Amino acid sequence: MPKNNLGRPVYAFVDASNLFYGGQKSLGWKIDYKKLIKYLKDKYGVSKTFYYGGIETFGFEYSILSNKPINLKALKRYLLKKMKEPKLPEYQIILIGRSMKTIGFYLNLDSFGYHLQLKPVKIFTDENGKQTKKANCDVDMTFDMMRYMGQYSGLVALTGDGDFAPVLCYLKNHGRSVKILARGERSAKEIKQLAGNDFRDFNYLREILKFEKKE
């Protein structure tokens, strides 16, 4: 396992909305997240991997002010009960079903060892009535990079979002090694310039990280 020069561990921060936007259809292949966390450990010496994403909660009682993670198992029970409500529109049942699949995905990530940092998806309606769903986790990821910087000697950022350039530059200037693992075509030039030779295109890891369906 790679060693770091300060004797402290390496952390990874996964910006799911940027790295995996569009999912398998956009990337062209399905990621094996068990392989991914092992790769981060073996290649970069990562001891803790944070994963940032969103989940639709459909009225589930939760507040970010509680400073507690979303209880996925409780949310699953709530959604199962909600699906049985009388006269629930078909489209609502379909949407809740999708959320249930997402919960299953997140529970798998948890079992693999990811530290989930999830936010409820919010729905915004513009003046024309068009709805947009968002669960922007950039602030959360930036906050964690800063509040944990005393614990790690370096980080691996799985994002190509240029909004992270200032915090990554700050961390680098304060002695933390910064490595970037992102999709080349979705990465800001500032991110590539900052990482230099420590930028690796996620697309080239297909054969290492591709999910192989068992026979």
C-alpha positions in Angstrom: 0.0 0.0 0.0 1.4 3.5 -0.9 2.7 5.4 2.1 2.3 9.1 2.8 5.0 11.5 4.0 3.2 12.8 7.0 2.3 9.5 8.5 -1.4 10.2 8.2 -4.0 8.5 6.0 -5.3 9.4 2.6 -9.0 10.2 2.1 -11.1 10.0 -1.0 -14.1 12.3 -1.8 -16.5 11.1 -4.5 -18.6 13.8 -6.2 -21.2 11.4 -7.7 -23.3 14.0 -9.5 -20.2 15.1 -11.5 -18.3 11.9 -12.0 -21.2 9.6 -12.7 -23.7 12.1 -14.3 -26.0 10.2 -16.6 -25.0 6.9 -15.1 -24.2 3.9 -17.3 -25.8 5.5 -20.3 -23.4 8.5 -20.1 -20.3 6.6 -19.1 -20.9 3.7 -21.4 -20.2 1.0 -18.9 -21.4 0.0 -15.4 -19.1 0.7 -12.4 -18.4 -2.0 -9.8 -18.3 0.1 -6.7 -16.7 -2.7 -4.7 -13.8 -2.7 -7.1 -13.6 1.1 -7.0 -13.1 1.3 -3.3 -10.6 -1.5 -3.4 -8.8 0.3 -6.3 -8.6 3.5 -4.2 -7.1 1.6 -1.3 -4.6 -0.4 -3.4 -3.5 2.4 -5.7 -3.6 5.5 -3.5 -3.6 4.1 0.1 -7.0 5.5 0.8 -8.3 4.6 4.2 -11.7 6.4 4.1 -13.9 7.1 1.1 -16.8 9.6 1.3 -19.6 9.4 -1.2 -21.8 12.4 -1.9 -25.2 12.0 -3.5 -29.0 12.7 -3.3 -32.1 10.7 -2.6 -35.8 11.5 -3.0 -37.6 11.2 0.3 -41.3 12.0 -0.6 -42.1 13.7 2.7 -39.9 11.6 5.0 -39.2 13.5 8.1 -35.6 14.6 8.0 -33.6 17.8 8.6 -30.0 18.5 7.8 -30.0 20.5 11.0 -30.1 17.3 13.0 -26.5 16.7 11.9 -27.3 13.0 11.4 -27.2 10.9 8.2 -30.4 9.9 6.6 -31.6 6.6 8.0 -31.9 4.6 4.8 -33.6 1.6 6.4 -36.2 3.9 8.1 -36.7 5.7 4.8 -37.3 2.4 3.0 -39.9 1.4 5.5 -41.6 4.8 5.1 -41.7 4.5 1.3 -43.0 0.9 1.4 -45.9 2.2 3.6 -46.4 5.2 1.3 -46.7 3.0 -1.8 -49.7 1.2 -0.2 -51.7 4.5 0.3 -55.1 4.4 -1.4 -55.5 6.3 -4.6 -51.8 7.0 -5.0 -51.2 8.1 -8.6 -49.4 5.6 -10.8 -46.6 8.0 -11.6 -46.0 8.5 -7.9 -45.7 4.8 -7.4 -43.1 4.6 -10.2 -41.1 7.5 -8.7 -41.1 5.9 -5.3 -40.1 2.6 -6.8 -37.0 4.3 -8.4 -36.2 5.8 -5.0 -36.4 2.3 -3.5 -33.8 1.1 -6.0 -31.6 4.0 -5.1 -31.8 3.1 -1.4 -30.8 -0.5 -2.3 -27.8 0.9 -4.2 -26.8 3.1 -1.3 -27.1 0.3 1.2 -24.7 -1.7 -1.0 -22.2 1.1 -1.0 -22.5 1.3 2.8 -21.7 -2.5 3.0 -18.7 -2.0 0.8 -17.3 0.6 3.3 -18.3 4.0 1.7 -19.1 6.8 4.1 -22.4 8.1 2.7 -23.0 11.8 2.8 -26.6 12.0 1.4 -29.0 14.9 1.0 -32.7 14.9 0.2 -33.4 15.8 -3.4 -35.2 19.2 -3.7 -37.6 20.1 -6.5 -37.5 23.6 -7.9 -40.2 24.9 -10.3 -39.5 27.8 -12.6 -41.9 30.5 -13.9 -42.9 28.2 -16.8 -43.8 25.4 -14.5 -40.8 23.3 -15.4 -39.5 21.2 -12.5 -35.8 20.6 -11.8 -34.5 18.1 -9.2 -31.3 19.0 -7.3 -29.3 17.7 -4.5 -26.2 19.8 -4.7 -23.5 18.4 -2.5 -20.6 20.7 -3.4 -20.7 22.6 -0.2 -20.9 19.4 1.9 -17.9 17.9 0.1 -15.9 21.2 0.4 -16.8 21.4 4.1 -15.6 17.8 4.7 -12.4 18.4 2.8 -11.6 21.3 5.1 -12.8 19.9 8.4 -11.0 16.7 8.0 -7.7 18.1 6.6 -6.0 17.7 9.9 -6.6 13.9 9.7 -5.1 13.2 6.2 -1.9 13.9 4.4 -3.5 13.7 1.0 -6.7 13.2 -0.8 -8.1 11.7 -4.0 -10.9 13.8 -5.4 -13.2 12.0 -7.8 -14.6 15.1 -9.5 -13.8 17.3 -12.5 -15.9 20.2 -11.3 -14.0 23.4 -11.5 -15.8 24.8 -8.4 -13.5 22.6 -6.3 -10.3 24.2 -7.7 -10.0 26.9 -4.9 -10.3 24.4 -2.0 -8.0 21.9 -3.7 -5.5 24.6 -4.4 -5.7 25.7 -0.7 -5.1 22.1 0.5 -2.2 21.7 -1.9 -0.6 24.9 -0.7 -1.0 23.6 2.9 1.0 20.5 2.3 -1.7 18.0 1.3 -1.1 15.9 -1.8 -4.0 16.2 -4.3 -4.8 13.6 -6.8 -7.7 13.8 -9.2 -9.6 10.9 -10.7 -12.3 12.2 -13.1 -13.7 11.9 -16.6 -11.5 13.8 -18.9 -14.3 15.2 -21.1 -16.2 16.4 -18.0 -13.2 18.0 -16.2 -12.5 21.7 -16.0 -9.2 22.9 -17.3 -8.4 24.4 -13.8 -8.8 20.9 -12.3 -6.4 19.3 -14.8 -3.9 22.1 -14.5 -4.0 21.9 -10.7 -3.5 18.2 -10.6 -0.9 18.0 -13.4 0.6 14.6 -13.6 -1.7 13.5 -10.7 -4.8 13.7 -12.9 -6.1 10.4 -14.1 -8.9 9.9 -16.6 -11.6 7.7 -15.2 -12.5 6.5 -18.6 -9.2 4.5 -18.9 -10.1 2.4 -15.8 -12.9 0.6 -17.6 -11.3 -2.8 -17.6 -10.3 -2.4 -14.0 -13.5 -1.2 -12.6 -16.2 -2.5 -14.9 -19.0 -4.5 -13.3 -19.0 -8.1 -14.6 -22.3 -9.8 -14.2 -21.8 -13.3 -12.7 -23.2 -16.2 -14.7 
